């Protein structure tokens, strides 16, 4: 028995198909043959008209109830794939429609058995049962001391990747460099690789943003936004079914951190939590993943430019349209903002409103910025960064994600203890 979702998708698709031209003139002309026949066996031409608004309705249904990666796919692509599916399987319902003139939609001409067969084919198609492929992202300031692997993604050092991770045997693959191709002249040297499996690269890119947004929570606050002039590079690579490597060059995936982020065994608990969340589709978990994406976008920006993005992060996870500001204030108090009283949080939210709602193009322009300093003597931008990081760690990771220690803690301790050996002049 076909699934109800697939049956309804077929019903909506066939409802968008007509034998007569519509006002929008959306038409497919193609060759007809037995189902699954090669092109050389298709010798008769025919045509189908689609009603654009009805096709959009079918595409919206598939996008809503189909696999999660379709939410990252353009509507035009989904419509095109539905049209291709209908044309490719025309032979199944040709006896009811071929060379016949009728004004009603195809859904009223085709019997239930054929619709059920089409629903089975749709369920098995690339639209509903896509194959996942691996995208590999080179990372520069991320060092992996303890390799992490999960079904959704992995973080590995260059020497740890093998064909069990890539899923293909490629004699040209050389993960010590980027591009990871043997004999490539002067490749860049990644410190680690982030590997993500998904049906489309757009979905992989969004998953990458959530993972690296979580990773941005790990550095000590002193170094989270301390960037250097180190050499950076980006891009990604993937593999086709026979092991050929596809390359894309692009911007670096992280800021140029002055101190490397080191992945240790102690990070595996929160990484495992994140891997499980990436597969969930409930609204609460999806909001958590969106919040991490916003936090990732804020990471490389200057503090005044980070300010609105950090509030988008909090709104993504705590926002409630029926309670607006109060919902965010309450959630902050419950998830790490206990050091900030109600009036202080409310003034911080009023500063947010003045920036986001057109009162000040720059946070420094806002009167609320001056007022915050005047009342509390602290930087509201820094306070927001503390609040956002604490809330994400508490709410999403339930305390499992802990900030890494200061990489220079021994040196600082020695200085404070007076045991640091002074250089001779």
C-alpha positions, 0 to 999 in steps of 0.5 A, a space after each residue: 500500500 502506498 503512503 498517504 503522503 505520496 498518494 496525495 502528492 500524486 493527486 495534486 500533481 495530476 490535478 495540475 496537468 491538463 490536455 488544454 493550454 492554460 493562461 500561463 502556457 506552461 507546457 512539456 513536449 516529449 517522446 512517449 514509450 513504454 515505462 522505463 524504456 530507453 530514449 531510442 524506443 520512444 518514437 511518438 511525440 506528445 505534450 502536457 500542459 501544467 497550471 502553474 498555480 496548481 503545480 506550486 500547490 503540489 510542490 508546496 505539499 511535497 516541500 512540507 511533507 517530503 524529506 527535510 532537505 527539500 526545505 533548503 531547495 528552491 521551489 522552481 527546482 521542486 516544480 521542475 522535478 515534479 514535471 520531470 517525474 510526470 513526463 518520465 512516467 507518462 507511459 503508465 497512464 497513456 492509455 487513459 490520456 494519449 491522443 485524447 481530447 478532454 478539458 478536465 485535469 489528468 487526476 479525473 481521467 486516471 484510475 486509482 490503481 495507476 495512481 497507486 503505482 505512481 505513488 509507489 514510484 514517487 516514494 522510491 524516486 530521488 525526490 522522496 528517497 534521495 541518496 546522501 553524499 559526502 561533502 568535505 570541508 577543510 578547516 584551518 584553525 580546528 585541530 582534532 586530537 580525538 577523532 569524532 564520527 557519527 552517521 550525520 557528520 565527522 570531524 577528523 584529522 587529515 591522517 585519519 580519513 580513509 575510504 570507510 569515511 568517504 564511502 568510495 575508493 579513490 586513488 587520487 584522494 590525498 587528505 593531507 592537502 586541499 585540494 585533496 588530490 595527489 600531485 596537486 601543485 602546492 596544496 593548502 594544508 588543512 588542520 582537519 576535515 568536517 565531513 557531512 552527509 546529505 542529499 544536496 550541498 545546500 543542506 550540507 552547508 546549513 548543517 555545516 553552519 550549525 556544527 561550526 556555530 556550536 564549535 564557536 561556543 567552545 573557545 575561551 571568551 577571551 579568544 572567541 573573537 580574537 582573529 589574526 592575519 593567518 593564511 586561510 582558505 575554504 571550499 569543499 570537495 565531494 565524490 561521485 559514484 565511481 570515486 571522482 573528486 568534485 571541487 569547489 573553491 570558496 571562502 574559509 569556513 571559520 574566522 582566522 582564529 588567533 588560537 586553534 580550537 582543539 577537539 578532544 574526547 571531552 567534546 564528544 558528548 555534546 557533538 553526539 547530542 548535536 548529531 542526534 538533533 540534526 536528524 530530528 524534525 520537531 519544531 523545538 529542535 529545528 529552532 535550536 539548529 536555526 539558533 546555532 546557524 545565526 550564532 555562526 553568522 555572528 561569529 566573524 563579525 565585529 562586536 557592533 555588527 554581531 549585536 543584532 545577529 546575537 539577538 536573532 539567535 535568542 529570538 530563534 530559540 526563545 521567541 514567542 510572537 504572543 509574548 514578544 519581549 517578555 518571552 525572551 526575558 523569561 527564557 534568558 533568566 531560566 537559561 544562564 542569564 541569572 546574573 542580569 536582573 529584569 530591568 537590565 534585560 529589558 533595557 538590553 531588549 530596548 537597545 535591540 529594538 532601536 537597532 532592529 526596528 530602524 531607530 539606530 543603524 549602528 548600536 553606538 548611535 542608539 540612546 539606549 547604548 548610552 543609557 545602559 552604560 550610564 546605569 550599569 557601567 558595563 558594555 551591553 555588547 559584551 553582556 549580550 555575548 555572555 548571555 547568548 553563549 550561556 543560553 545556547 550551552 544551557 538550553 541546547 546542550 544541557 551543560 554538556 558543552 563546556 568552554 575550553 580552558 584558556 590555552 595560556 592558563 599555565 603562563 597566566 598562573 605563573 605570572 600571577 604567582 610570580 614564578 614566571 622567569 623574567 627575561 634578562 635585559 
